[in-house]
């Protein structure tokens, strides 16, 4: 799931006095190697017809590099469950 250059985890939604905390994803930049937390709105998920076309992306808040990483089944589950905007690519015949 993680490693120094990818998505490392997600903090769960917690209810405190009926208020839900926003989901925060821990990530790292492969370019500058900075570690940080991102809100769901800072990530994009693309689900394609294969592993090669399924990925998540974000812009590093430290160095402004565009980051694109492959997303396996578990990452897709975490991101969609955390409210990350998702684009589903349709395969044409």
N, C-alpha and C positions, 0 to 999 in steps of 0.2 A: 504494500500500500504506500509506503512512504519513501524513505531515503532522504538524503540531503538535498535532492533537487526536485522533489515533488510534493504532493499533498501529504501531510503527515497525520492529520486526524481532524476530528470535528468535536467541538464541545456540544453537548446535548442541550436541548431546550429545557430550561428549568422553570418551574412555576413557583413564584414567590408572591404571596398575597394576591394570587390570581393574575399576575403579570408574567408574561413569557419573555425570557431573555432572548435576544436575537442569536441565531446560530452563527458561530465563528469558526472558520476553517484555518488550520495552521498550514503554512506553506513555506517554501524556500525558493529562492531564485538560483537557477543554475549558472547565471552569468556573474552576479556579484556575491553569491553565496549568503545573502542576508536571509534571516528567518523572520517571519512576521505572521500576523493574523489578518484574515480577509473576511469581510462580510459576504454573504451570499450574492449581493448585488455586484460585487467586484469580480465574480467568476462567471464564465460562460461554459456550457457543456454542449458538445455536438455529438449526437448519436448517429452513427452511420451504419452501413450494412456489414461492416467488418471491424476487426480490431484496429486496422490501420486508419479507418475513418471515424473512430470514436475517440474523442479527446476532450480535455478541458483546457481553458486558457484564461490568462489574467495578465495584467500589467504590473510589473514589480514596482511597489511604492518607493523603493530605495533608488533604483537606477533607471527606472522607466522602460526597461526592456520588455518586449512582448514575450510571454512564456506560453508554450504549448506543450502539453504532456499527454501521453496516452492514458485512457481511462478504462480500466477493466471493470468487471461486473460490480465489485464491491465499491469502487470509487463512484460509479454511476449511481448506485443505491444511496450512498452518503450524500452526494451532491443533489440529487433529485429530492431526497427526503429533507434536505436542508433549505430547499427553496431556490436553488440556483436555476437561472433561466436556461432552458434547454431547447436546442434546435434539433429536430429529427429530420435526417436526410432521407428522402425517398429514392429508392432505386428504380430507374426506368428500365423497361424491358426492351 
